[in-house]
């Protein structure tokens, strides 16, 4: 197999057919299974929970930011798939010294398409990958937005943190008619900041912080006129076949 270029513009030499894959990103792990690589995936993280039967069956190599190198070594992978934002740079650089590591870097819907296309080609499932991209493009082209609402997407509490405009989450917000009131990537916000933003809608993500009903009541005290709701974080931040469910 030739040298391939990942989304960090790195050259990755894959010398053997990728039959022993370790995936360090939940959404990309799910994508591999969607493409039909049930046997080829030999290791995944604790957070790679879809599909459930594979989560229970496969070897777990630690968390996305706390990788167990000994377990990975025992699996003898000939391809590791990671992500710039979700994985720890130092740990990824350590793995790169021993294994082919293909990294994604995703901020836009186009980036997600490119990732699906590239991974599909690498693992010899290019037709399936292109079919998925076609499905997603068709789905998103038929979305009708009735009203655009200034919105705040919160991902953490103590301190409050939001997903800003330079994120993949923001791309999905736009598809759903939510105009992000926060710029940047993942800024910390004070109560005063939140009040001054004056969002019409506040979206409380199920991940990485597990927001609950009690947090709706808490925010209602400072934003009494806002629509505040709990949302499935996977549908806003997973950039693989889970986009079919948006």
C-alpha beads as a LAMMPS data file, in Angstrom:
LAMMPS data file: protein, C-alpha beads

246 atoms
245 bonds

1 atom types
1 bond types

-500.0 500.0 xlo xhi
-500.0 500.0 ylo yhi
-500.0 500.0 zlo zhi

Masses

1 110.0

Atoms # bond

1 1 1 0.000 0.000 0.000
2 1 1 1.390 3.454 -0.887
3 1 1 2.100 6.353 1.437
4 1 1 -1.141 8.113 2.370
5 1 1 -1.631 11.689 3.615
6 1 1 -3.728 12.171 6.749
7 1 1 -5.740 15.271 7.678
8 1 1 -2.784 16.744 9.537
9 1 1 -0.914 16.634 6.211
10 1 1 1.422 13.915 7.482
11 1 1 2.738 11.106 5.317
12 1 1 1.706 7.723 6.737
13 1 1 3.385 4.597 5.373
14 1 1 1.082 1.571 5.566
15 1 1 3.207 -1.412 4.551
16 1 1 0.619 -4.157 5.113
17 1 1 -3.084 -4.547 4.453
18 1 1 -4.783 -3.092 7.572
19 1 1 -6.127 -6.244 9.144
20 1 1 -5.336 -5.285 12.753
21 1 1 -6.762 -1.836 13.414
22 1 1 -6.839 0.061 16.696
23 1 1 -9.226 3.025 16.735
24 1 1 -8.812 5.772 19.328
25 1 1 -11.906 7.817 18.384
26 1 1 -15.467 6.667 19.148
27 1 1 -17.122 8.113 16.043
28 1 1 -14.435 6.706 13.765
29 1 1 -14.636 3.315 15.484
30 1 1 -18.349 3.204 14.754
31 1 1 -17.588 4.163 11.154
32 1 1 -15.199 1.225 10.765
33 1 1 -17.904 -1.190 11.873
34 1 1 -20.423 0.509 9.572
35 1 1 -18.019 -0.144 6.698
36 1 1 -17.983 -3.846 7.633
37 1 1 -14.679 -4.169 9.497
38 1 1 -15.924 -6.257 12.426
39 1 1 -12.922 -8.584 12.425
40 1 1 -10.244 -6.072 11.425
41 1 1 -10.835 -3.788 14.439
42 1 1 -8.865 -5.400 17.266
43 1 1 -8.847 -2.564 19.805
44 1 1 -10.800 0.546 20.731
45 1 1 -11.271 3.001 23.608
46 1 1 -13.561 2.765 26.614
47 1 1 -15.770 5.393 24.967
48 1 1 -16.255 3.495 21.694
49 1 1 -19.734 2.362 22.721
50 1 1 -21.376 1.832 19.321
51 1 1 -22.330 -0.730 18.271
52 1 1 -22.928 -2.137 21.737
53 1 1 -22.020 -5.715 20.867
54 1 1 -18.593 -4.636 19.635
55 1 1 -18.023 -2.455 22.692
56 1 1 -18.553 -5.531 24.843
57 1 1 -16.488 -7.804 22.605
58 1 1 -13.394 -5.819 21.659
59 1 1 -10.227 -5.155 23.640
60 1 1 -10.232 -1.722 25.269
61 1 1 -7.029 0.274 25.098
62 1 1 -7.861 2.980 27.638
63 1 1 -9.482 6.367 27.141
64 1 1 -9.110 8.747 24.227
65 1 1 -6.596 10.821 26.193
66 1 1 -5.140 8.096 28.425
67 1 1 -3.950 5.276 26.208
68 1 1 -2.584 1.998 27.572
69 1 1 0.494 1.376 25.456
70 1 1 1.055 -2.153 26.765
71 1 1 -2.388 -3.256 25.587
72 1 1 -1.816 -1.692 22.180
73 1 1 1.534 -3.459 21.877
74 1 1 -0.124 -6.779 22.720
75 1 1 -2.608 -6.263 19.872
76 1 1 0.166 -5.791 17.288
77 1 1 -1.774 -3.276 15.178
78 1 1 -0.734 -2.456 11.648
79 1 1 -2.931 0.669 11.603
80 1 1 -3.962 3.092 14.362
81 1 1 -6.617 5.732 13.687
82 1 1 -6.806 8.869 15.849
83 1 1 -7.957 12.481 15.886
84 1 1 -6.050 15.713 16.546
85 1 1 -8.598 17.104 18.999
86 1 1 -9.731 13.970 20.791
87 1 1 -6.350 12.344 21.413
88 1 1 -3.326 13.513 23.395
89 1 1 -0.541 14.818 21.162
90 1 1 2.321 13.388 23.219
91 1 1 0.753 9.923 23.331
92 1 1 0.041 9.978 19.594
93 1 1 3.606 11.010 18.827
94 1 1 4.855 8.084 20.931
95 1 1 2.666 5.649 18.970
96 1 1 3.852 7.126 15.674
97 1 1 7.367 5.916 16.439
98 1 1 6.162 2.306 16.369
99 1 1 3.046 2.094 14.204
100 1 1 1.333 3.669 11.181
101 1 1 -0.980 6.285 12.741
102 1 1 -3.546 8.036 10.531
103 1 1 -4.942 11.224 12.117
104 1 1 -8.132 13.106 11.331
105 1 1 -8.626 16.835 11.934
106 1 1 -12.271 17.765 11.597
107 1 1 -13.916 21.166 11.910
108 1 1 -16.370 21.170 9.001
109 1 1 -18.812 18.827 7.308
110 1 1 -16.419 18.740 4.344
111 1 1 -13.643 17.566 6.672
112 1 1 -15.923 14.751 7.837
113 1 1 -16.596 13.701 4.233
114 1 1 -12.864 13.741 3.534
115 1 1 -12.187 11.582 6.595
116 1 1 -14.818 9.021 5.553
117 1 1 -13.441 8.978 2.010
118 1 1 -9.822 8.575 3.151
119 1 1 -10.458 5.894 5.745
120 1 1 -12.652 3.995 3.296
121 1 1 -9.824 3.961 0.772
122 1 1 -7.216 2.893 3.328
123 1 1 -9.244 -0.058 4.633
124 1 1 -10.396 -1.240 1.186
125 1 1 -14.002 -0.163 1.727
126 1 1 -13.996 2.840 -0.591
127 1 1 -17.288 2.083 -2.345
128 1 1 -19.097 1.759 0.993
129 1 1 -17.517 5.015 2.159
130 1 1 -18.553 6.889 -0.986
131 1 1 -22.095 5.499 -0.667
132 1 1 -22.246 6.864 2.896
133 1 1 -21.035 10.288 1.768
134 1 1 -23.712 10.340 -0.945
135 1 1 -26.380 9.492 1.638
136 1 1 -25.192 12.275 3.931
137 1 1 -25.058 14.864 1.155
138 1 1 -28.563 13.933 0.049
139 1 1 -29.841 14.103 3.627
140 1 1 -28.298 17.497 4.365
141 1 1 -29.409 19.008 1.044
142 1 1 -33.016 18.312 1.998
143 1 1 -32.925 19.947 5.429
144 1 1 -35.362 22.865 5.686
145 1 1 -34.688 25.518 8.321
146 1 1 -37.811 27.427 9.285
147 1 1 -36.215 29.860 11.723
148 1 1 -32.658 30.700 12.782
149 1 1 -32.291 31.144 16.543
150 1 1 -29.328 32.663 18.457
151 1 1 -28.142 29.684 20.496
152 1 1 -25.610 28.578 23.094
153 1 1 -24.228 25.022 23.159
154 1 1 -22.781 24.118 26.568
155 1 1 -20.377 21.202 26.989
156 1 1 -19.150 21.669 30.572
157 1 1 -20.018 23.037 33.998
158 1 1 -17.634 24.351 36.697
159 1 1 -16.471 26.164 34.720
160 1 1 -19.157 26.645 32.122
161 1 1 -17.733 25.919 28.685
162 1 1 -19.329 26.265 25.268
163 1 1 -18.656 24.998 21.763
164 1 1 -17.848 28.005 19.597
165 1 1 -18.034 28.780 15.911
166 1 1 -14.756 27.096 14.923
167 1 1 -15.955 23.582 15.779
168 1 1 -17.699 20.647 14.132
169 1 1 -20.515 21.088 16.675
170 1 1 -21.149 24.529 15.202
171 1 1 -21.576 22.951 11.761
172 1 1 -24.333 20.701 13.076
173 1 1 -25.922 23.604 14.934
174 1 1 -26.216 25.465 11.622
175 1 1 -27.881 22.442 10.017
176 1 1 -30.499 22.579 12.750
177 1 1 -31.124 26.317 12.522
178 1 1 -29.091 27.385 15.555
179 1 1 -26.878 30.459 15.169
180 1 1 -23.985 30.179 17.598
181 1 1 -23.615 33.185 19.904
182 1 1 -20.085 32.117 20.944
183 1 1 -16.948 32.599 18.848
184 1 1 -13.675 30.688 18.999
185 1 1 -13.475 27.012 19.887
186 1 1 -14.277 26.048 23.489
187 1 1 -14.253 29.193 25.644
188 1 1 -14.940 29.269 29.374
189 1 1 -17.921 31.432 30.303
190 1 1 -18.917 33.210 33.491
191 1 1 -22.545 33.606 34.515
192 1 1 -22.278 37.229 33.433
193 1 1 -20.970 36.149 30.013
194 1 1 -23.897 33.775 29.566
195 1 1 -26.409 36.459 30.492
196 1 1 -24.824 39.004 28.143
197 1 1 -24.922 36.585 25.220
198 1 1 -28.734 36.569 25.434
199 1 1 -29.302 33.241 23.659
200 1 1 -32.849 32.339 22.665
201 1 1 -31.932 28.656 22.943
202 1 1 -29.494 26.866 25.260
203 1 1 -28.475 23.347 24.271
204 1 1 -27.099 21.191 27.097
205 1 1 -25.015 18.369 25.681
206 1 1 -25.039 14.827 27.067
207 1 1 -21.260 14.716 26.609
208 1 1 -18.568 15.305 27.681
209 1 1 -20.440 16.714 30.698
210 1 1 -23.603 14.733 31.490
211 1 1 -26.095 17.572 31.808
212 1 1 -29.390 16.675 33.508
213 1 1 -32.813 18.195 34.124
214 1 1 -31.541 19.961 37.266
215 1 1 -29.186 22.039 35.115
216 1 1 -32.141 23.323 33.104
217 1 1 -33.597 24.733 36.334
218 1 1 -30.237 26.216 37.261
219 1 1 -29.896 28.060 33.957
220 1 1 -33.525 29.192 33.981
221 1 1 -32.637 31.369 36.956
222 1 1 -30.260 33.447 34.837
223 1 1 -31.975 33.027 31.451
224 1 1 -35.695 32.979 32.313
225 1 1 -36.826 33.659 28.737
226 1 1 -34.580 31.170 26.979
227 1 1 -35.593 27.778 25.642
228 1 1 -33.288 25.318 27.437
229 1 1 -33.094 21.675 26.404
230 1 1 -30.993 18.556 26.793
231 1 1 -29.517 17.226 23.548
232 1 1 -27.713 14.070 22.471
233 1 1 -24.071 15.122 22.184
234 1 1 -23.286 12.245 19.834
235 1 1 -25.577 13.752 17.199
236 1 1 -23.685 17.048 17.359
237 1 1 -20.094 15.881 17.661
238 1 1 -19.700 12.418 16.087
239 1 1 -18.407 12.834 12.523
240 1 1 -19.048 9.443 10.952
241 1 1 -22.092 7.391 10.019
242 1 1 -23.895 8.702 13.126
243 1 1 -24.534 11.829 11.052
244 1 1 -27.220 9.780 9.323
245 1 1 -29.333 10.143 12.481
246 1 1 -29.206 13.954 12.699

Bonds

1 1 1 2
2 1 2 3
3 1 3 4
4 1 4 5
5 1 5 6
6 1 6 7
7 1 7 8
8 1 8 9
9 1 9 10
10 1 10 11
11 1 11 12
12 1 12 13
13 1 13 14
14 1 14 15
15 1 15 16
16 1 16 17
17 1 17 18
18 1 18 19
19 1 19 20
20 1 20 21
21 1 21 22
22 1 22 23
23 1 23 24
24 1 24 25
25 1 25 26
26 1 26 27
27 1 27 28
28 1 28 29
29 1 29 30
30 1 30 31
31 1 31 32
32 1 32 33
33 1 33 34
34 1 34 35
35 1 35 36
36 1 36 37
37 1 37 38
38 1 38 39
39 1 39 40
40 1 40 41
41 1 41 42
42 1 42 43
43 1 43 44
44 1 44 45
45 1 45 46
46 1 46 47
47 1 47 48
48 1 48 49
49 1 49 50
50 1 50 51
51 1 51 52
52 1 52 53
53 1 53 54
54 1 54 55
55 1 55 56
56 1 56 57
57 1 57 58
58 1 58 59
59 1 59 60
60 1 60 61
61 1 61 62
62 1 62 63
63 1 63 64
64 1 64 65
65 1 65 66
66 1 66 67
67 1 67 68
68 1 68 69
69 1 69 70
70 1 70 71
71 1 71 72
72 1 72 73
73 1 73 74
74 1 74 75
75 1 75 76
76 1 76 77
77 1 77 78
78 1 78 79
79 1 79 80
80 1 80 81
81 1 81 82
82 1 82 83
83 1 83 84
84 1 84 85
85 1 85 86
86 1 86 87
87 1 87 88
88 1 88 89
89 1 89 90
90 1 90 91
91 1 91 92
92 1 92 93
93 1 93 94
94 1 94 95
95 1 95 96
96 1 96 97
97 1 97 98
98 1 98 99
99 1 99 100
100 1 100 101
101 1 101 102
102 1 102 103
103 1 103 104
104 1 104 105
105 1 105 106
106 1 106 107
107 1 107 108
108 1 108 109
109 1 109 110
110 1 110 111
111 1 111 112
112 1 112 113
113 1 113 114
114 1 114 115
115 1 115 116
116 1 116 117
117 1 117 118
118 1 118 119
119 1 119 120
120 1 120 121
121 1 121 122
122 1 122 123
123 1 123 124
124 1 124 125
125 1 125 126
126 1 126 127
127 1 127 128
128 1 128 129
129 1 129 130
130 1 130 131
131 1 131 132
132 1 132 133
133 1 133 134
134 1 134 135
135 1 135 136
136 1 136 137
137 1 137 138
138 1 138 139
139 1 139 140
140 1 140 141
141 1 141 142
142 1 142 143
143 1 143 144
144 1 144 145
145 1 145 146
146 1 146 147
147 1 147 148
148 1 148 149
149 1 149 150
150 1 150 151
151 1 151 152
152 1 152 153
153 1 153 154
154 1 154 155
155 1 155 156
156 1 156 157
157 1 157 158
158 1 158 159
159 1 159 160
160 1 160 161
161 1 161 162
162 1 162 163
163 1 163 164
164 1 164 165
165 1 165 166
166 1 166 167
167 1 167 168
168 1 168 169
169 1 169 170
170 1 170 171
171 1 171 172
172 1 172 173
173 1 173 174
174 1 174 175
175 1 175 176
176 1 176 177
177 1 177 178
178 1 178 179
179 1 179 180
180 1 180 181
181 1 181 182
182 1 182 183
183 1 183 184
184 1 184 185
185 1 185 186
186 1 186 187
187 1 187 188
188 1 188 189
189 1 189 190
190 1 190 191
191 1 191 192
192 1 192 193
193 1 193 194
194 1 194 195
195 1 195 196
196 1 196 197
197 1 197 198
198 1 198 199
199 1 199 200
200 1 200 201
201 1 201 202
202 1 202 203
203 1 203 204
204 1 204 205
205 1 205 206
206 1 206 207
207 1 207 208
208 1 208 209
209 1 209 210
210 1 210 211
211 1 211 212
212 1 212 213
213 1 213 214
214 1 214 215
215 1 215 216
216 1 216 217
217 1 217 218
218 1 218 219
219 1 219 220
220 1 220 221
221 1 221 222
222 1 222 223
223 1 223 224
224 1 224 225
225 1 225 226
226 1 226 227
227 1 227 228
228 1 228 229
229 1 229 230
230 1 230 231
231 1 231 232
232 1 232 233
233 1 233 234
234 1 234 235
235 1 235 236
236 1 236 237
237 1 237 238
238 1 238 239
239 1 239 240
240 1 240 241
241 1 241 242
242 1 242 243
243 1 243 244
244 1 244 245
245 1 245 246
